Amino acid sequence: MNATEVLRIVDAIHRDKHINKEIVFEGIEAALVSALKKYHGEEKIVEVSIDRQTGKVAATCDGEQLDSEEVVGRIGAQTAKQVMIQKIREAERDALYDEYEELQGQMVSGIIQRYEGAAATVTLGNVEAILPRSEQIPGETHHANERVRATVYEVRKAGSRVKVILSRRAPQLVQRLFEQEIPEIADGVIEIRAMAREPGYRSKVAVSSSDTRVDCVGACVGVRGNRIKNIVDELGGERIDIVRWDDNLEVFIPHALSPAEVEQVILCRILGRAIVLVREDQLSLAIGRRGQNVRLASKLSGWDIEIMTQDELAESIDRAVEGYSAIEGVEKELAEKLVEEGFLSYDDLSIIEPDDLMAMGGLTEEQAAAIVEQAESRAEEAEAAATEARKQKKERERLAAIEAERTEVEAQKAADAKLMAGPEEPAPVEEPPAEETT
């Protein structure tokens, strides 16, 4: 192997394996060092360098110059080959790792090759990736040779291979589909400002437009809903709400809670909570099935949202003022200030920052600490009482179920006994007395 062959080998590996030439040169140098140490002794100090321009090899052993033909000749050729192959494999793995590390959060497309348990193996061209059951959309099914789109969720080195984990549950998948289906987003005219997702069920996407002539919501929906329909179909029928972004939370939170109609938004900035008032007929719609609508709106806005009616808020305020006033050191005026800031329970008061409480009531640090301590104690008592109430309710329900079952069994037994006794004999009919003749 002469200098020309060295350059040819480096160039071929670079082109075929897409590995940086410097990495290949370093691999060959390490391979030659290993081979020479086996020949001259492991304790020897061996150094090998290859000229990057000419391919000429120079080597020393304990400072003594070695013959270049000896270095690249037959001595240790097999060992050098094994080391070089190993180095090339490591370099190939590192190149793949770097490639997919940069793709984390991006959408890729591949072909499902097979299933191992509930996990699908997906071919992405130069690597086999895994789509585990935990990262598949609930309820969806795939089959072999099906093309699937997913985001790169995790990349890690596993020995000489690169392990790529895909996800169809990550919110980034929805964002990438929007970027693919809606040209205005790819062009930067429309921007996705926030996103919240419960995979397989519902997503909320907040968008804004940098061009007043472009309706951000209408553009995302498309003519007759064709754009959003393509995204929904890709996600297996997952419902997607597109809402208009607004920097004003009192405007944005009602958008986030759509399709429910909101009457008023009260921001409690110390707690990071928004109390949203709705009409009685909008309460269930605002909360959503199993709390889904309000939960997604909270994630979208970044605020803890509490849905109430006007009557519920008034009742909570009265109860909170009365409860706070019962705490030693809390005057009615301070209790009302706390309620105005959104503190409506002992739990809320137990997590207040002492500095905030001191500023609101003109209190000393000791007074504030005493109030917080009392609030924590009362919160624990209230939680214990609520737990006991739930236990009693469950016990009442259990006893009611047992009683209902006993009644049903007795009724069945009575019906069975009646059936076994046979039909009742009809009562004898008395004949009218015969008329007397004269």
Steps between C-alpha positions, in 0.01 A plus 500: 500500500676811375414866552272510196305199627458666840341806339282278281376301799424816699313653206297182436395467864412871512275469194340163580447543874464881515770513767722802543846440345675613818322226696612240243862622517491477881356148475780384271762658727352325806494169310866531404597590857322188627668278241848641570457456877417135448820462300740713706338458843209657683733694731654688207403860424378489140388803303359497148398795283367515147547803279149616408613627160740231376391195702858432608531309828758595764549295819732491801558241773649642821612798292675290235381550144346191340505401137171608340488183288530292816220699661253446216634166392416149603586549869176500699285538190215290639499684832512835324207396283290396802574821688426709192167323443409562864594866475300539181197340661529734797536796265197385301302466822607846616404649163154339521462615859586859408260488204200386703593704805448807283161359391360472853150649500489490120261284298633203304328247277576130486367152418390262774700179457374285786352491848684375804236477767314830490801695366536565127834498318510780244756530219612859446743426218838481672381385843229287660299696756261385772144626546408363846144443612535780755567750218217386271170684489242317718268285293696514175632190326773455238604211278816389323603696185287797610656845471487687829596854605635576846740732679848405619450473875834367629839401357762302689807288430462127564834326450595529135146602400283807533159456660236743374168524686203645312183654640152572367384635837731801522340844439776570245331257259195727481723803449697332218177393329376860518828620346467243222134557418481879543740699277444821697658336807799374301541852354487660847183705435309295759669395821403223743523676837390221734380143487339249736423140414339187639600244233216325324232720654547873462754775432487877530723716281536877546608690189568861404562681172768760423290621203169666588362392162543132587244337728716260703212274607335491156829424327566206732152358450515539121226509240218277621736380772724310258829596669401411854327185373831366365661551841207343686509197267874454560435505877224240483206738548648699788298818553694825447388842624672796332480816710617855445797608713483820702760646736217617726411201719150633565442469125704187433362277777141521364643406157680205658177381663302506175241387404372599848377857549680688779347789695805627690864414576650594838880472512660410834860586412661398830362146466524486120133411496216620280144480632270473200132578545246334272124457491349188650416362153865545389659338807525143370616620156775715651624217719470241223474125517699383803642851532676481163408845366610695807810282540618569145416871533716513816794342317450733204494818709744388769253603772301292745139551388206453737149501350218645713156652473421836660314328785787257567750788512284700741464195724877434489576863587264502799640169625861617455447834679329323787771232519792745486343727759497206739880476483674678784673814372287538186273803503196516272672761282795265441262210435328706229835595343600135489173411326549783251837348407334161438578320828179303552606213724730407786713312245553822303597693813740227615720551192506882499840666505559659844612826335169528311299435815706753697448764230123441483435515873785714628616204706830403655684190385396315819132591453505390136668169594238437772214562254652267239551232766135524606391484135709184447345339808146587392574378145611164640185480715283585200675235290455240775131592530457474122675161498274377779193629315608313187549182703156533656344564161667189357383297800142626456515412132636155586226433758235630260630264230492206745146588605387533139657163418331338805163644402547375144590150623197486730272616221644231272454234766137605545443485126662155479287370788186630335600332174563164674162512677319499167199707398250587770162320483221737414253572782163310467221704347177495705190434294204728565210336693221358281185710478195362691184423300150538628 
